[in-house]
Amino acid sequence: MKTLQELTRKNIWELAPYSCARNEFSGRNAKVYLDANENPYHAPFNRYPDPLQLALKDKLSKIKGVPAENIFLGNGSDEAIDLMYRIFTEPKVNNVVAIEPTYGMYKVCADINDVEYRPVCLEEGFQLNAEKLLAATDANTKLVWICSPNNPTGNALNRDEMSKVINGFDGIVIIDEAYSDFSTQVPFRSEIARHPNLVVLNTMSKAWGCAALRLGMAFASKDIIELMNKVKYPYNINLLAQQQAMEILNDPYEVDKWARLILQERTRVMDSFRLLDFTKKIYHTDANFFLVEVDDAQRIYDYLVSQGIIVRNRNRVTMCGNCLRITIGSKTENSELLAALRAL
Ligand SMILES: *Cc1c(COP(=O)(O)O)cnc(C)c1O
């Protein structure tokens, strides 16, 4: 790996971050706060929230098995994705390499930041070939994007191939594990201590049932986390999100229960899809959704819309011609979907 200083944009490496009132005062025992021009009335919303979300990170640390100093919290994973570009890539100069097909935000953020995006198609069965991915990198490649279990394909990528990418690339490798709670694969967040160039993304939006909170996580070396903290907006996670996240984290068994139910339902829905005559192929999944190839994705998508049921039409995505992506809902929702399709 190149040194972190070599990988980081010069202006970011040299950036003196905004120092907010609550950063400067990090003690916990003051009784009068007259430092931030807040209104003394309307507690608790009158006060700025903790800029580093320490209480929340402490709780997450225990659940995720990652030290708090190795955790960044963002306004959704999307903030962490964008920060990777803003910290490491020079617009119009650097490029990034990503698996294809995958989550759309990696490319959108590349375009916003005016950074060249190099998609590399997955193999048969949507599997990763490390050598092929690495062959697309050059001296100007700063980031490599991997997503496992992958969206929209659903499958977990081969772990050895992902390790080869981490070991074989001298820049930053990001592995997005938004769906790891649904997978039996050992997550990569446990490996950040061994790989200073690895950033792992998690989110509260899927298994944890908190998409509305907008809370995403990055796990990485302390040095990378410090760069992210330096560049983020000072108070990027609002108080309500921090409080609600603490509450759901107090109830991890509820989350396990949801995940088990969703996986049971996934089996039922996929089994039913196999019996529908327009189904051509159902892809293996390790997530809370699956990808299905049908005879005419647009026809089935439009029909479902007319029935008030929305799935994701992935027909235009590379390697996903005539594919629909189906999220596993509640038992009732899934039954409604299946009933509508059987009536088609
Ligand atoms: C849904 C999803 C996310 C979540 O993004 P948030 O901004 O945290 O809601 C991240 N990555 C992938 C691949 C996803 O599918």
The ligand as an SDF file (V2000), in Angstrom:
LIG
                    3D

 15 15  0  0  0  0  0  0  0  0999 V2000
  -29.1810    0.2230    0.6250 C   0  0  0  0  0  0  0  0  0  0  0  0
  -27.7130    0.2520    0.4230 C   0  0  0  0  0  0  0  0  0  0  0  0
  -26.9180    1.1080    1.1850 C   0  0  0  0  0  0  0  0  0  0  0  0
  -27.5260    1.9830    2.2150 C   0  0  0  0  0  0  0  0  0  0  0  0
  -27.3000    3.2960    2.0250 O   0  0  0  0  0  0  0  0  0  0  0  0
  -27.7430    4.3170    3.1820 P   0  0  0  0  0  0  0  0  0  0  0  0
  -27.2980    5.6100    2.6400 O   0  0  0  0  0  0  0  0  0  0  0  0
  -26.9890    3.8950    4.4140 O   0  0  0  0  0  0  0  0  0  0  0  0
  -29.2130    4.1730    3.3740 O   0  0  0  0  0  0  0  0  0  0  0  0
  -25.5530    1.0830    0.9930 C   0  0  0  0  0  0  0  0  0  0  0  0
  -24.9850    0.2550    0.1050 N   0  0  0  0  0  0  0  0  0  0  0  0
  -25.7260   -0.5920   -0.6260 C   0  0  0  0  0  0  0  0  0  0  0  0
  -25.0580   -1.5040   -1.5680 C   0  0  0  0  0  0  0  0  0  0  0  0
  -27.0920   -0.6170   -0.5010 C   0  0  0  0  0  0  0  0  0  0  0  0
  -27.8270   -1.4450   -1.2530 O   0  0  0  0  0  0  0  0  0  0  0  0
  1  2  1  0
  2  3  1  0
  2 14  2  0
  3  4  1  0
  3 10  2  0
  4  5  1  0
  5  6  1  0
  6  7  2  0
  6  8  1  0
  6  9  1  0
 10 11  1  0
 11 12  2  0
 12 13  1  0
 12 14  1  0
 14 15  1  0
M  END
$$$$
